[in-house]
Amino acid sequence: MCSPNYLLNLVTITLSMIITITLILSFLVALNFLLLIFSCNRHSKVKKLSENGILSKPKELSVPTKELATAQLAPTGS
């Protein structure tokens, strides 16, 4: 049979390992949230005031592209 001191030491070591792992994981989760908050790509869209005083979004420029017809697409080989 195991001595009471051995079991007490085993429980103490196990609890300290669980507490250490919990603290490390909590720190990593908190660090992850801080990085998420402060590293997001923020861009502000400037809204222009039109002549009649209504805010409007800036017009998005569209670039015409040359789209290939279905017959001109390359075969995929599958």
C-alpha positions in Angstrom: 0.0 0.0 0.0 1.1 3.6 -0.6 2.0 5.8 2.3 -0.1 8.9 3.0 2.8 11.2 2.3 3.3 9.7 -1.2 -0.4 10.3 -2.0 -0.3 13.8 -0.6 2.8 14.6 -2.7 1.1 13.2 -5.8 -2.0 15.2 -5.3 0.0 18.4 -4.6 2.1 17.9 -7.7 -1.0 17.2 -9.8 -2.8 20.2 -8.5 0.2 22.5 -9.1 0.5 21.2 -12.7 -3.2 21.8 -13.3 -3.0 25.3 -11.9 0.1 26.0 -14.0 -1.5 24.8 -17.2 -4.7 26.8 -16.4 -2.7 30.0 -15.8 -0.7 29.5 -19.0 -3.8 28.9 -21.1 -5.6 31.9 -19.6 -2.6 34.1 -20.3 -2.5 32.9 -23.9 -6.2 33.5 -24.4 -5.9 37.0 -23.0 -3.0 37.7 -25.2 -4.9 36.4 -28.2 -7.8 38.8 -27.4 -5.4 41.7 -27.0 -3.8 41.0 -30.4 -7.2 40.6 -31.9 -8.3 44.0 -30.6 -5.2 46.0 -31.4 -4.1 44.4 -34.7 -7.3 44.5 -36.8 -7.0 46.3 -40.1 -9.0 49.5 -39.5 -9.8 51.7 -42.4 -12.1 54.7 -42.3 -14.3 55.4 -45.3 -14.6 59.1 -45.6 -18.2 60.1 -46.2 -18.6 63.2 -48.3 -21.2 65.8 -47.6 -23.2 66.4 -50.8 -24.6 69.7 -51.9 -28.0 69.1 -50.2 -26.4 68.2 -46.9 -26.8 64.4 -47.1 -23.9 62.1 -46.3 -23.1 59.8 -49.1 -20.6 56.9 -49.5 -17.7 57.5 -51.8 -18.3 56.0 -55.2 -16.3 52.8 -55.8 -14.3 52.8 -59.0 -14.8 49.7 -61.1 -12.2 48.5 -63.5 -13.5 46.8 -66.6 -12.0 43.4 -67.0 -11.8 41.2 -70.0 -13.8 38.1 -69.2 -13.2 35.0 -71.3 -16.1 33.3 -72.9 -16.9 29.7 -71.7 -15.4 28.3 -74.9 -12.1 30.1 -74.3 -11.5 28.7 -70.9 -8.7 26.2 -70.5 -9.6 22.6 -69.6 -9.0 21.6 -66.1 -8.0 18.0 -66.8 -10.4 16.5 -64.4 
